Amino acid sequence: MDLRPPVPGSIRHFRLEEQEHPVEFASLAAFFGTVAAAFERGVIYIDSNGYLEMNDMQFAELAGAMNPDVAWWRIADD
């Protein structure tokens, strides 16, 4: 369990059933920058039925490249 104090303004991966809530984005700006880039690159898109969709693997790759200092995005590389 990570007992370090939270990073101010960070975005955390939160699930009720999980004990740990790791940082996914260091700041709100990093979160919105990553989401905006995902829209621009077609990783997040509106499908033919009008639903919001996302390619999870491509998003993880993009988020890892844009947030290299956040351990959450390096988990897949382990």
N, C-alpha and C positions, 0 to 999 in steps of 0.2 A: 504494500500500500504506500502510495506517495504522500508523505506528510509535509512536504515542503509547502510554504505559503503560496497561495495562488498568484499568478502574474496579473497585475492590475490590467483590466481591459481585455483579458484573453477570452477566447471562445473555447468552451470545453465540450467534449463528447460526453453527453449525459444520458444515462439509461437508469431507470429506477432499480432494475434488478442487478445492476453492477455496483461493486464497492468503489472502484476507482473511476475517476472522471478526468482522463488526460486532456491536456491542451491540444486542440486541433488547429487553432489559429492564434498567433501571438497578439493580434489586435482586431478590432472591428474593421479597420481599414484593410488589413490583410485578408480578412474574410470576404469583404465586398469586392476587393480587387481580384481575388481568385474566382469568385462567382461571375463577375463581369467578363473575365477572360474566358471562362467556360462557355458563356453565351456567345461571345464573339467567335470562338473556334468551333461552335456546334456541338460541344460536349453536353451542354444543357440546351434543350430545344423543345418546341411545341410540335407534337406529332400530328398526323393527318386527321385525327379525331379531336384535336384541340387540347390534348392533355400535355402537361409538362412532363418531360422525360429527361433522363440523364444516363450517359454511359458511365457506369461506376468505375470501371477500370481506367478509362481515360481521365476521369476526374481525379482519381488518386494519383495518377502520373503527373498531371498538371499541378495539383496542389503540392505534391512533393517537390516539383521543380521550383514553384513559386514561394514555398515555405521551407527551405532546406534546414532551418534552425529548429523546426518542430519535430520532435521524435515520433509523433503519431504517424506521420507520413513515411517514416523509414521502416515501419513494422513489416510491410510487405517485402522489403528487401532482405530481411533476416532469414 
